[in-house]
Amino acid sequence: MGVKEKRHRHKEEFRREILNSARDLFIDVGYEKFSMRRLAEKIDYSPTTIYHYFENKDDLLLAICEEVAEQFLARLRYLRSVQSKPYEALRQAMLYLVEFAFDNPNQYKVFFLTRPNIYGTQEEFMKRESMARNSYFEFREIVQACIKAGKLRRMDIDVLTQVLATAPHGLITMTLYQSSFPWADQKVLATTLVNGLLRGFQK
C-alpha cells in the first residue's frame, strides 16, 4: 500500500471514528447539548481536527442521517432488482425498515428523532440532492408499481407512499422507548402490522 493510500485509509478511519462517536453523543446528550468541543473530548482530539472533516454539528448530523438513508436506498434498489412482484418488494421494504430499526436503534433514533429539520424546509428537501430524498422516491416508485400492477387501489401517490412509509414508526418508537412493556415477538408484530396495512389498501 502506497503513502497516498495509507493517508486516505487513515482519513476514512478517522472520519468513521468521528461519526460513530458523534452518533453516540447525540443519543446521550441530545441535539441541544451536543457540541464539537464535547465530541473532541470524547474522542481525545482537538475541535480543530474535527473541523477539518465537518463544519459544525449540523454537518455531522446530516452525514450520519445520509449514511442511514443510503443503506435504506441500497436495500430498496436491491429489492426492486431481485423481486419481480412489486407488491412483495413493497412488503419486504416495509419489513426492512422495522428490522433495521430494531437491529440499529441508535442509528434509527439519530436519523428520525434528533432534529426534524436537518434537511431544511420541505421545499429544500425536495430540491436538494440527498440519499434521504432519493430513498423516498425509490419507495414511491415501488408503491406506484403496485398501483399499476393492480395490487393497490388508485389514490394520491404521495398520500399512500407516506402512509405506508410512516405507519411502522409507531411500532418502532413504542417498542424502543417502552422496553418495560411485555411486547410480543418483534418479528410477529412487524409482519402483522405490515400485512394488515397493505391488505387495507389492496384494490
SVG drawing of the C-alpha trace seen along z (x, -y; Angstrom):
<svg xmlns="http://www.w3.org/2000/svg" viewBox="-60 -26 64 40">
<polyline fill="none" stroke="black" stroke-width="0.4" points="0.0,0.0 1.4,-3.4 1.7,-6.5 -1.4,-8.1 -3.5,-5.0 -2.4,-4.9 -3.3,-8.6 -6.7,-8.1 -7.3,-5.0 -6.3,-6.8 -8.6,-9.7 -11.6,-7.4 -10.9,-5.5 -10.8,-8.8 -13.9,-10.1 -15.6,-6.8 -14.5,-7.3 -15.9,-10.8 -19.3,-9.7 -19.6,-6.8 -18.7,-8.9 -21.0,-11.7 -23.9,-9.4 -23.4,-8.0 -23.1,-11.6 -26.3,-12.7 -28.1,-9.8 -26.5,-10.5 -27.0,-14.3 -29.4,-15.3 -29.0,-17.8 -29.1,-21.0 -26.4,-19.9 -24.2,-18.4 -21.1,-20.4 -18.0,-19.9 -15.9,-20.5 -17.8,-17.7 -17.2,-15.4 -13.5,-16.3 -13.2,-15.4 -14.9,-12.1 -12.5,-11.0 -9.5,-12.8 -8.8,-15.1 -8.9,-18.9 -12.0,-20.5 -9.8,-22.0 -9.0,-18.5 -12.7,-17.6 -13.4,-20.9 -11.2,-19.6 -13.8,-17.0 -17.1,-18.6 -18.1,-22.3 -20.4,-22.0 -22.8,-19.7 -25.5,-20.0 -22.9,-18.9 -22.1,-15.9 -25.8,-15.0 -26.5,-15.3 -23.7,-12.9 -25.0,-10.4 -28.5,-10.6 -27.3,-10.3 -25.5,-7.0 -28.7,-5.6 -30.7,-6.8 -28.0,-5.3 -28.5,-1.9 -32.2,-2.0 -31.8,-3.2 -29.5,-0.3 -31.9,2.1 -34.8,0.7 -32.8,0.9 -31.8,4.4 -35.4,5.5 -36.5,4.0 -33.8,5.8 -34.4,9.3 -38.2,9.2 -40.3,9.4 -43.5,8.8 -43.8,5.1 -46.2,6.0 -43.7,8.3 -40.9,5.8 -43.0,3.2 -43.8,5.6 -40.2,6.5 -39.2,2.9 -41.6,2.0 -40.4,5.0 -36.8,4.0 -37.4,0.6 -38.7,2.2 -35.9,4.7 -33.3,2.1 -34.7,0.0 -34.7,3.0 -31.2,4.0 -29.7,0.5 -31.7,-1.5 -29.1,-4.3 -28.9,-4.9 -32.7,-5.0 -33.0,-7.4 -30.5,-9.8 -32.0,-9.8 -35.7,-10.1 -35.7,-11.7 -32.8,-14.0 -33.7,-17.1 -36.8,-17.2 -35.5,-19.8 -31.9,-18.6 -32.7,-18.6 -34.1,-22.1 -37.5,-23.2 -39.9,-20.9 -39.0,-22.7 -35.3,-22.3 -35.7,-18.6 -37.4,-18.1 -35.0,-20.2 -31.7,-19.2 -30.0,-16.0 -29.7,-13.6 -29.9,-10.0 -32.9,-10.6 -34.8,-12.2 -33.7,-9.5 -34.8,-6.8 -38.2,-8.4 -38.6,-8.5 -37.4,-4.9 -40.0,-3.8 -42.6,-5.9 -41.8,-4.1 -42.4,-0.7 -45.8,-1.9 -46.5,-3.3 -45.6,0.1 -48.0,1.8 -50.8,-0.5 -50.0,0.0 -50.0,3.8 -53.5,3.6 -52.3,4.7 -53.1,1.4 -56.1,-0.9 -55.5,-4.1 -55.2,-7.2 -52.9,-10.1 -49.5,-8.5 -47.8,-10.7 -50.5,-10.2 -50.3,-6.4 -46.5,-6.4 -46.3,-8.5 -48.9,-6.5 -47.1,-3.2 -43.7,-4.7 -44.6,-6.2 -47.1,-3.8 -44.4,-1.4 -42.7,-4.1 -45.4,-3.9 -44.5,-0.3 -40.8,-1.1 -40.8,-4.0 -43.1,-2.4 -41.1,0.8 -37.8,-1.1 -38.8,-3.6 -41.3,-1.4 -38.9,1.5 -40.6,2.4 -43.9,3.3 -44.3,7.1 -44.3,6.8 -45.0,9.8 -42.2,11.0 -40.9,8.1 -40.9,10.0 -44.5,11.1 -45.6,7.6 -43.8,6.2 -45.2,8.8 -48.8,8.5 -48.6,4.7 -47.2,4.6 -49.5,7.3 -52.6,5.6 -51.6,2.2 -51.1,3.5 -54.4,5.5 -56.2,2.3 -55.1,0.6 -55.5,3.6 -57.6,3.0"/>
</svg>
